[in-house]
Amino acid sequence: MQTIWLSGAEWLAVLRIGLGLWWLESWRHKDRKGWFERGTGIAWAADVAGKHRWGVVRSGFRRVVEPRPKVMAYIVVYAELALGLGLVTGFLTPVALVAGLLLNLLYLTLMIHDWAEQGQNAMMALISLVALFAMAWQTWSLDAAFGLFP
């Protein structure tokens, strides 16, 4: 593989780190007080899920998320932080990539009608998939430093 300036593995590390920074930005700009104290994030998602054209999304949300809104708010917010930190540092990278891919697919499915969000979630899912199959933890990562996931 020929590349300019960096090696292929280094460019994949740049892609992985960029995805991690995207997750960290998602975490940073969240109104955590609103999410945790007023339940704004889960309330918004409940409204979206309640109007969803797919019954499985409506019923799944009612069964899994609505009974525990505070717990789910913490899970969503801190999952984004954990994904960002894991990808930027390259720690447990394959786990972070799979978890991020699944979270983006959940977001994509929930917000199927919101075209503004679709591009972001589709691109983040694609980057996760490419980074996972290209093993983007081989360079500039704690995984490589510790000899994890050879």
N, CA and C atoms as an extended XYZ file, in Angstrom:
450
Properties=species:S:1:pos:R:3:atomname:S:1:resname:S:1:resid:I:1 pbc="F F F"
N         0.842       -1.170        0.000 N   MET     1
C         0.000        0.000        0.000 CA  MET     1
C         0.893        1.241        0.000 C   MET     1
N         0.662        2.115       -0.919 N   GLN     2
C         1.394        3.374       -0.965 CA  GLN     2
C         0.533        4.465       -0.357 C   GLN     2
N         1.155        5.272        0.474 N   THR     3
C         0.448        6.398        1.088 CA  THR     3
C         1.346        7.619        1.064 C   THR     3
N         0.789        8.748        1.372 N   ILE     4
C         1.549        9.999        1.438 CA  ILE     4
C         1.681       10.391        2.898 C   ILE     4
N         2.875       10.754        3.279 N   TRP     5
C         3.225       11.310        4.575 CA  TRP     5
C         3.275       10.272        5.684 C   TRP     5
N         2.212        9.498        5.921 N   LEU     6
C         2.187        8.481        6.970 CA  LEU     6
C         2.037        7.102        6.346 C   LEU     6
N         2.297        6.072        7.131 N   SER     7
C         2.070        4.705        6.645 CA  SER     7
C         0.577        4.402        6.682 C   SER     7
N         0.173        3.321        6.057 N   GLY     8
C        -1.233        2.921        6.071 CA  GLY     8
C        -1.739        2.706        7.487 C   GLY     8
N        -0.926        2.038        8.327 N   ALA     9
C        -1.325        1.794        9.718 CA  ALA     9
C        -1.463        3.104       10.495 C   ALA     9
N        -0.589        4.068       10.193 N   GLU    10
C        -0.682        5.361       10.869 CA  GLU    10
C        -1.930        6.128       10.435 C   GLU    10
N        -2.275        6.057        9.147 N   TRP    11
C        -3.506        6.703        8.685 CA  TRP    11
C        -4.734        6.066        9.337 C   TRP    11
N        -4.698        4.755        9.532 N   LEU    12
C        -5.806        4.090       10.225 CA  LEU    12
C        -5.880        4.549       11.680 C   LEU    12
N        -4.724        4.773       12.299 N   ALA    13
C        -4.714        5.305       13.664 CA  ALA    13
C        -5.310        6.710       13.689 C   ALA    13
N        -5.000        7.524       12.692 N   VAL    14
C        -5.588        8.866       12.592 CA  VAL    14
C        -7.111        8.754       12.487 C   VAL    14
N        -7.582        7.834       11.664 N   LEU    15
C        -9.020        7.617       11.507 CA  LEU    15
C        -9.651        7.190       12.834 C   LEU    15
N        -9.008        6.250       13.535 N   ARG    16
C        -9.497        5.768       14.832 CA  ARG    16
C        -9.542        6.909       15.847 C   ARG    16
N        -8.477        7.683       15.915 N   ILE    17
C        -8.415        8.794       16.860 CA  ILE    17
C        -9.466        9.851       16.509 C   ILE    17
N        -9.632       10.121       15.234 N   GLY    18
C       -10.664       11.071       14.800 CA  GLY    18
C       -12.056       10.622       15.210 C   GLY    18
N       -12.328        9.334       15.067 N   LEU    19
C       -13.622        8.793       15.497 CA  LEU    19
C       -13.764        8.944       17.014 C   LEU    19
N       -12.694        8.684       17.742 N   GLY    20
C       -12.726        8.869       19.188 CA  GLY    20
C       -13.006       10.315       19.576 C   GLY    20
N       -12.383       11.245       18.860 N   LEU    21
C       -12.636       12.665       19.129 CA  LEU    21
C       -14.078       13.035       18.815 C   LEU    21
N       -14.670       12.409       17.807 N   TRP    22
C       -16.076       12.636       17.459 CA  TRP    22
C       -16.972       12.176       18.618 C   TRP    22
N       -16.661       10.987       19.185 N   TRP    23
C       -17.429       10.507       20.344 CA  TRP    23
C       -17.237       11.441       21.544 C   TRP    23
N       -16.004       11.913       21.761 N   LEU    24
C       -15.768       12.832       22.873 CA  LEU    24
C       -16.530       14.133       22.684 C   LEU    24
N       -16.631       14.607       21.455 N   GLU    25
C       -17.417       15.819       21.188 CA  GLU    25
C       -18.899       15.566       21.440 C   GLU    25
N       -19.386       14.387       21.084 N   SER    26
C       -20.783       14.041       21.376 CA  SER    26
C       -21.028       14.084       22.881 C   SER    26
N       -20.057       13.605       23.647 N   TRP    27
C       -20.174       13.631       25.110 CA  TRP    27
C       -20.057       15.067       25.633 C   TRP    27
N       -19.079       15.808       25.119 N   ARG    28
C       -18.808       17.164       25.616 CA  ARG    28
C       -19.990       18.105       25.433 C   ARG    28
N       -20.664       18.024       24.308 N   HIS    29
C       -21.720       19.008       24.056 CA  HIS    29
C       -23.074       18.625       24.657 C   HIS    29
N       -23.163       17.442       25.280 N   LYS    30
C       -24.417       17.048       25.923 CA  LYS    30
C       -24.663       17.903       27.164 C   LYS    30
N       -25.900       18.291       27.345 N   ASP    31
C       -26.316       18.990       28.553 CA  ASP    31
C       -26.516       17.923       29.626 C   ASP    31
N       -25.435       17.580       30.322 N   ARG    32
C       -25.498       16.476       31.285 CA  ARG    32
C       -26.473       16.771       32.424 C   ARG    32
N       -26.558       18.017       32.830 N   LYS    33
C       -27.524       18.365       33.883 CA  LYS    33
C       -28.942       18.093       33.381 C   LYS    33
N       -29.203       18.447       32.142 N   GLY    34
C       -30.516       18.169       31.558 CA  GLY    34
C       -30.789       16.674       31.442 C   GLY    34
N       -29.781       15.935       30.988 N   TRP    35
C       -29.924       14.483       30.839 CA  TRP    35
C       -30.152       13.810       32.182 C   TRP    35
N       -29.351       14.180       33.193 N   PHE    36
C       -29.368       13.468       34.474 CA  PHE    36
C       -30.450       13.971       35.433 C   PHE    36
N       -30.675       15.271       35.467 N   GLU    37
C       -31.620       15.826       36.445 CA  GLU    37
C       -33.030       15.993       35.893 C   GLU    37
N       -33.129       16.410       34.632 N   ARG    38
C       -34.461       16.651       34.062 CA  ARG    38
C       -34.890       15.567       33.086 C   ARG    38
N       -33.990       14.668       32.730 N   GLY    39
C       -34.343       13.573       31.830 CA  GLY    39
C       -34.620       13.994       30.397 C   GLY    39
N       -33.983       15.074       29.959 N   THR    40
C       -34.293       15.623       28.636 CA  THR    40
C       -33.917       14.690       27.487 C   THR    40
N       -32.773       14.037       27.582 N   GLY    41
C       -32.327       13.172       26.483 CA  GLY    41
C       -33.229       11.972       26.287 C   GLY    41
N       -33.574       11.294       27.362 N   ILE    42
C       -34.430       10.115       27.265 CA  ILE    42
C       -35.848       10.529       26.911 C   ILE    42
N       -36.307       11.678       27.414 N   ALA    43
C       -37.645       12.159       27.065 CA  ALA    43
C       -37.735       12.442       25.559 C   ALA    43
N       -36.681       13.067       25.018 N   TRP    44
C       -36.658       13.324       23.573 CA  TRP    44
C       -36.682       12.011       22.801 C   TRP    44
N       -35.853       11.055       23.220 N   ALA    45
C       -35.800        9.756       22.547 CA  ALA    45
C       -37.127        9.020       22.663 C   ALA    45
N       -37.805        9.145       23.811 N   ALA    46
C       -39.110        8.499       23.995 CA  ALA    46
C       -40.133        9.082       23.018 C   ALA    46
N       -40.067       10.388       22.812 N   ASP    47
C       -40.965       11.028       21.850 CA  ASP    47
C       -40.699       10.521       20.436 C   ASP    47
N       -39.431       10.421       20.071 N   VAL    48
C       -39.054        9.913       18.752 CA  VAL    48
C       -39.499        8.460       18.597 C   VAL    48
N       -39.210        7.641       19.612 N   ALA    49
C       -39.568        6.215       19.555 CA  ALA    49
C       -41.079        6.028       19.502 C   ALA    49
N       -41.806        6.852       20.233 N   GLY    50
C       -43.264        6.738       20.268 CA  GLY    50
C       -43.918        6.985       18.925 C   GLY    50
N       -43.275        7.762       18.063 N   LYS    51
C       -43.809        8.084       16.733 CA  LYS    51
C       -43.185        7.224       15.635 C   LYS    51
N       -42.321        6.294       16.035 N   HIS    52
C       -41.571        5.518       15.052 CA  HIS    52
C       -42.496        4.629       14.233 C   HIS    52
N       -42.196        4.484       12.946 N   ARG    53
C       -43.043        3.673       12.067 CA  ARG    53
C       -42.866        2.175       12.302 C   ARG    53
N       -41.761        1.779       12.922 N   TRP    54
C       -41.519        0.361       13.173 CA  TRP    54
C       -41.953        0.009       14.588 C   TRP    54
N       -42.880       -0.917       14.696 N   GLY    55
C       -43.395       -1.333       15.992 CA  GLY    55
C       -42.327       -1.884       16.913 C   GLY    55
N       -41.347       -2.573       16.347 N   VAL    56
C       -40.286       -3.151       17.173 CA  VAL    56
C       -39.485       -2.065       17.884 C   VAL    56
N       -39.325       -0.912       17.263 N   VAL    57
C       -38.608        0.194       17.905 CA  VAL    57
C       -39.465        0.766       19.040 C   VAL    57
N       -40.746        0.990       18.758 N   ARG    58
C       -41.643        1.512       19.799 CA  ARG    58
C       -41.700        0.575       21.000 C   ARG    58
N       -41.961       -0.709       20.737 N   SER    59
C       -42.108       -1.660       21.848 CA  SER    59
C       -40.771       -1.915       22.555 C   SER    59
N       -39.677       -1.975       21.800 N   GLY    60
C       -38.360       -2.171       22.413 CA  GLY    60
C       -37.990       -1.021       23.328 C   GLY    60
N       -38.260        0.185       22.886 N   PHE    61
C       -37.961        1.357       23.707 CA  PHE    61
C       -38.809        1.343       24.977 C   PHE    61
N       -40.103        1.040       24.819 N   ARG    62
C       -40.998        0.982       25.981 CA  ARG    62
C       -40.558       -0.084       26.985 C   ARG    62
N       -40.059       -1.197       26.479 N   ARG    63
C       -39.678       -2.309       27.344 CA  ARG    63
C       -38.308       -2.098       27.998 C   ARG    63
N       -37.361       -1.558       27.258 N   VAL    64
C       -35.983       -1.487       27.763 CA  VAL    64
C       -35.637       -0.133       28.377 C   VAL    64
N       -36.001        0.952       27.727 N   VAL    65
C       -35.529        2.279       28.139 CA  VAL    65
C       -36.501        2.985       29.081 C   VAL    65
N       -37.774        3.043       28.728 N   GLU    66
C       -38.734        3.832       29.519 CA  GLU    66
C       -38.822        3.439       30.991 C   GLU    66
N       -38.728        2.150       31.353 N   PRO    67
C       -38.811        1.820       32.784 CA  PRO    67
C       -37.618        2.303       33.610 C   PRO    67
N       -36.540        2.642       32.973 N   ARG    68
C       -35.321        3.046       33.701 CA  ARG    68
C       -34.652        4.249       33.020 C   ARG    68
N       -35.341        5.392       32.955 N   PRO    69
C       -34.793        6.540       32.215 CA  PRO    69
C       -33.501        7.101       32.798 C   PRO    69
N       -33.386        7.150       34.114 N   LYS    70
C       -32.173        7.725       34.724 CA  LYS    70
C       -30.963        6.834       34.442 C   LYS    70
N       -31.121        5.534       34.616 N   VAL    71
C       -30.027        4.590       34.344 CA  VAL    71
C       -29.622        4.675       32.875 C   VAL    71
N       -30.612        4.706       31.988 N   MET    72
C       -30.306        4.760       30.554 CA  MET    72
C       -29.613        6.067       30.179 C   MET    72
N       -29.973        7.163       30.833 N   ALA    73
C       -29.305        8.439       30.566 CA  ALA    73
C       -27.820        8.335       30.914 C   ALA    73
N       -27.522        7.759       32.068 N   TYR    74
C       -26.121        7.586       32.463 CA  TYR    74
C       -25.395        6.636       31.503 C   TYR    74
N       -26.059        5.574       31.090 N   ILE    75
C       -25.441        4.615       30.160 CA  ILE    75
C       -25.086        5.301       28.848 C   ILE    75
N       -26.026        6.049       28.279 N   VAL    76
C       -25.780        6.707       26.989 CA  VAL    76
C       -24.652        7.729       27.108 C   VAL    76
N       -24.746        8.599       28.085 N   VAL    77
C       -23.768        9.681       28.221 CA  VAL    77
C       -22.367        9.126       28.496 C   VAL    77
N       -22.264        8.193       29.424 N   TYR    78
C       -20.932        7.693       29.763 CA  TYR    78
C       -20.415        6.657       28.774 C   TYR    78
N       -21.304        6.044       28.009 N   ALA    79
C       -20.848        5.172       26.918 CA  ALA    79
C       -20.123        6.012       25.868 C   ALA    79
N       -20.669        7.183       25.563 N   GLU    80
C       -20.008        8.060       24.588 CA  GLU    80
C       -18.635        8.505       25.089 C   GLU    80
N       -18.535        8.814       26.378 N   LEU    81
C       -17.235        9.187       26.951 CA  LEU    81
C       -16.261        8.013       26.883 C   LEU    81
N       -16.708        6.828       27.288 N   ALA    82
C       -15.840        5.644       27.277 CA  ALA    82
C       -15.381        5.301       25.870 C   ALA    82
N       -16.289        5.397       24.898 N   LEU    83
C       -15.918        5.123       23.506 CA  LEU    83
C       -14.859        6.110       23.040 C   LEU    83
N       -15.079        7.382       23.330 N   GLY    84
C       -14.110        8.392       22.918 CA  GLY    84
C       -12.741        8.170       23.521 C   GLY    84
N       -12.697        7.928       24.817 N   LEU    85
C       -11.406        7.704       25.488 CA  LEU    85
C       -10.736        6.432       24.988 C   LEU    85
N       -11.515        5.365       24.816 N   GLY    86
C       -10.954        4.107       24.330 CA  GLY    86
C       -10.364        4.234       22.939 C   GLY    86
N       -11.051        4.948       22.064 N   LEU    87
C       -10.569        5.078       20.684 CA  LEU    87
C        -9.394        6.044       20.573 C   LEU    87
N        -9.438        7.139       21.297 N   VAL    88
C        -8.325        8.100       21.243 CA  VAL    88
C        -7.046        7.477       21.789 C   VAL    88
N        -7.151        6.780       22.902 N   THR    89
C        -5.961        6.177       23.500 CA  THR    89
C        -5.623        4.821       22.890 C   THR    89
N        -6.571        4.248       22.174 N   GLY    90
C        -6.347        2.927       21.597 CA  GLY    90
C        -6.353        1.841       22.653 C   GLY    90
N        -7.203        1.983       23.657 N   PHE    91
C        -7.290        0.989       24.724 CA  PHE    91
C        -8.569        0.180       24.571 C   PHE    91
N        -8.422       -1.148       24.480 N   LEU    92
C        -9.550       -2.051       24.210 CA  LEU    92
C       -10.270       -1.619       22.932 C   LEU    92
N        -9.479       -1.282       21.944 N   THR    93
C        -9.991       -0.711       20.701 CA  THR    93
C       -11.039       -1.578       20.008 C   THR    93
N       -10.813       -2.880       19.828 N   PRO    94
C       -11.856       -3.673       19.145 CA  PRO    94
C       -13.184       -3.646       19.899 C   PRO    94
N       -13.126       -3.650       21.224 N   VAL    95
C       -14.346       -3.582       22.031 CA  VAL    95
C       -15.033       -2.244       21.794 C   VAL    95
N       -14.265       -1.162       21.830 N   ALA    96
C       -14.822        0.174       21.610 CA  ALA    96
C       -15.404        0.303       20.203 C   ALA    96
N       -14.730       -0.259       19.216 N   LEU    97
C       -15.236       -0.166       17.840 CA  LEU    97
C       -16.551       -0.920       17.667 C   LEU    97
N       -16.652       -2.113       18.236 N   VAL    98
C       -17.897       -2.884       18.134 CA  VAL    98
C       -19.016       -2.177       18.909 C   VAL    98
N       -18.712       -1.714       20.123 N   ALA    99
C       -19.721       -1.022       20.925 CA  ALA    99
C       -20.180        0.267       20.231 C   ALA    99
N       -19.228        1.010       19.672 N   GLY   100
C       -19.581        2.235       18.951 CA  GLY   100
C       -20.418        1.954       17.716 C   GLY   100
N       -20.061        0.899       16.992 N   LEU   101
C       -20.842        0.499       15.819 CA  LEU   101
C       -22.275        0.174       16.231 C   LEU   101
N       -22.433       -0.589       17.300 N   LEU   102
C       -23.775       -0.943       17.773 CA  LEU   102
C       -24.547        0.287       18.237 C   LEU   102
N       -23.884        1.191       18.951 N   LEU   103
C       -24.563        2.403       19.410 CA  LEU   103
C       -24.979        3.271       18.228 C   LEU   103
N       -24.109        3.414       17.231 N   ASN   104
C       -24.483        4.180       16.044 CA  ASN   104
C       -25.642        3.535       15.299 C   ASN   104
N       -25.656        2.208       15.230 N   LEU   105
C       -26.769        1.525       14.566 CA  LEU   105
C       -28.075        1.707       15.345 C   LEU   105
N       -27.993        1.719       16.674 N   LEU   106
C       -29.187        2.009       17.482 CA  LEU   106
C       -29.671        3.434       17.230 C   LEU   106
N       -28.743        4.390       17.240 N   TYR   107
C       -29.102        5.785       16.968 CA  TYR   107
C       -29.706        5.905       15.558 C   TYR   107
N       -29.074        5.248       14.604 N   LEU   108
C       -29.538        5.292       13.214 CA  LEU   108
C       -30.959        4.752       13.103 C   LEU   108
N       -31.213        3.643       13.772 N   THR   109
C       -32.535        3.028       13.730 CA  THR   109
C       -33.568        3.896       14.431 C   THR   109
N       -33.230        4.421       15.590 N   LEU   110
C       -34.170        5.267       16.327 CA  LEU   110
C       -34.512        6.520       15.537 C   LEU   110
N       -33.514        7.125       14.920 N   MET   111
C       -33.720        8.398       14.227 CA  MET   111
C       -33.829        8.218       12.718 C   MET   111
N       -34.455        7.140       12.290 N   ILE   112
C       -34.547        6.813       10.864 CA  ILE   112
C       -35.191        7.937       10.049 C   ILE   112
N       -36.024        8.755       10.698 N   HIS   113
C       -36.725        9.831        9.994 CA  HIS   113
C       -35.976       11.161       10.030 C   HIS   113
N       -34.920       11.259       10.812 N   ASP   114
C       -34.189       12.512       10.983 CA  ASP   114
C       -32.963       12.504       10.073 C   ASP   114
N       -33.101       13.054        8.892 N   TRP   115
C       -32.024       12.983        7.902 CA  TRP   115
C       -30.773       13.733        8.339 C   TRP   115
N       -30.912       14.737        9.188 N   ALA   116
C       -29.734       15.469        9.649 CA  ALA   116
C       -28.815       14.556       10.467 C   ALA   116
N       -29.384       13.657       11.246 N   GLU   117
C       -28.594       12.755       12.079 CA  GLU   117
C       -28.090       11.532       11.310 C   GLU   117
N       -28.754       11.175       10.234 N   GLN   118
C       -28.412        9.944        9.532 CA  GLN   118
C       -26.986        9.952        8.990 C   GLN   118
N       -26.556       11.062        8.439 N   GLY   119
C       -25.207       11.131        7.878 CA  GLY   119
C       -24.145       10.903        8.933 C   GLY   119
N       -24.303       11.545       10.084 N   GLN   120
C       -23.328       11.394       11.166 CA  GLN   120
C       -23.265        9.950       11.625 C   GLN   120
N       -24.397        9.343       11.892 N   ASN   121
C       -24.401        7.973       12.401 CA  ASN   121
C       -23.922        6.978       11.353 C   ASN   121
N       -24.288        7.188       10.114 N   ALA   122
C       -23.832        6.287        9.049 CA  ALA   122
C       -22.318        6.381        8.874 C   ALA   122
N       -21.764        7.585        8.895 N   MET   123
C       -20.321        7.752        8.724 CA  MET   123
C       -19.550        7.212        9.921 C   MET   123
N       -20.060        7.428       11.127 N   MET   124
C       -19.381        6.896       12.309 CA  MET   124
C       -19.415        5.368       12.298 C   MET   124
N       -20.535        4.792       11.869 N   ALA   125
C       -20.633        3.326       11.770 CA  ALA   125
C       -19.657        2.802       10.719 C   ALA   125
N       -19.566        3.478        9.583 N   LEU   126
C       -18.639        3.056        8.527 CA  LEU   126
C       -17.192        3.131        9.000 C   LEU   126
N       -16.837        4.208        9.674 N   ILE   127
C       -15.472        4.341       10.191 CA  ILE   127
C       -15.188        3.223       11.199 C   ILE   127
N       -16.144        2.926       12.060 N   SER   128
C       -15.971        1.841       13.035 CA  SER   128
C       -15.709        0.522       12.330 C   SER   128
N       -16.476        0.256       11.293 N   LEU   129
C       -16.334       -0.998       10.550 CA  LEU   129
C       -14.964       -1.087        9.873 C   LEU   129
N       -14.557       -0.010        9.209 N   VAL   130
C       -13.256        0.012        8.536 CA  VAL   130
C       -12.128       -0.145        9.566 C   VAL   130
N       -12.200        0.604       10.652 N   ALA   131
C       -11.157        0.536       11.678 CA  ALA   131
C       -11.104       -0.849       12.321 C   ALA   131
N       -12.258       -1.485       12.488 N   LEU   132
C       -12.293       -2.818       13.082 CA  LEU   132
C       -11.643       -3.842       12.159 C   LEU   132
N       -12.064       -3.878       10.897 N   PHE   133
C       -11.538       -4.881        9.980 CA  PHE   133
C       -10.102       -4.600        9.539 C   PHE   133
N        -9.686       -3.337        9.626 N   ALA   134
C        -8.294       -3.001        9.305 CA  ALA   134
C        -7.399       -3.069       10.549 C   ALA   134
N        -7.982       -3.424       11.684 N   MET   135
C        -7.246       -3.560       12.940 CA  MET   135
C        -6.464       -2.281       13.262 C   MET   135
N        -7.199       -1.194       13.389 N   ALA   136
C        -6.605        0.133       13.549 CA  ALA   136
C        -5.958        0.365       14.911 C   ALA   136
N        -5.806       -0.675       15.695 N   TRP   137
C        -5.154       -0.550       17.002 CA  TRP   137
C        -3.679       -0.935       16.937 C   TRP   137
N        -3.149       -1.206       15.748 N   GLN   138
C        -1.771       -1.675       15.617 CA  GLN   138
C        -0.735       -0.579       15.813 C   GLN   138
N        -1.143        0.670       15.673 N   THR   139
C        -0.214        1.802       15.748 CA  THR   139
C        -0.797        2.873       16.653 C   THR   139
N         0.069        3.529       17.401 N   TRP   140
C        -0.314        4.649       18.259 CA  TRP   140
C        -1.450        4.260       19.204 C   TRP   140
N        -1.323        3.146       19.875 N   SER   141
C        -2.377        2.717       20.783 CA  SER   141
C        -1.799        2.040       22.021 C   SER   141
N        -2.543        2.096       23.086 N   LEU   142
C        -2.167        1.357       24.287 CA  LEU   142
C        -2.264       -0.141       24.037 C   LEU   142
N        -3.212       -0.555       23.197 N   ASP   143
C        -3.317       -1.975       22.849 CA  ASP   143
C        -2.007       -2.501       22.258 C   ASP   143
N        -1.406       -1.726       21.355 N   ALA   144
C        -0.137       -2.138       20.758 CA  ALA   144
C         0.983       -2.110       21.793 C   ALA   144
N         1.001       -1.082       22.642 N   ALA   145
C         2.039       -0.963       23.672 CA  ALA   145
C         1.992       -2.122       24.664 C   ALA   145
N         0.790       -2.569       24.987 N   PHE   146
C         0.619       -3.660       25.952 CA  PHE   146
C         0.568       -5.038       25.290 C   PHE   146
N         0.628       -5.074       23.976 N   GLY   147
C         0.588       -6.336       23.249 CA  GLY   147
C        -0.796       -6.992       23.243 C   GLY   147
N        -1.833       -6.187       23.402 N   LEU   148
C        -3.193       -6.716       23.349 CA  LEU   148
C        -3.643       -6.853       21.893 C   LEU   148
N        -4.483       -7.798       21.602 N   PHE   149
C        -5.072       -7.980       20.275 CA  PHE   149
C        -4.031       -7.980       19.152 C   PHE   149
N        -3.061       -8.912       19.203 N   PRO   150
C        -1.997       -8.904       18.183 CA  PRO   150
C        -2.525       -9.200       16.780 C   PRO   150
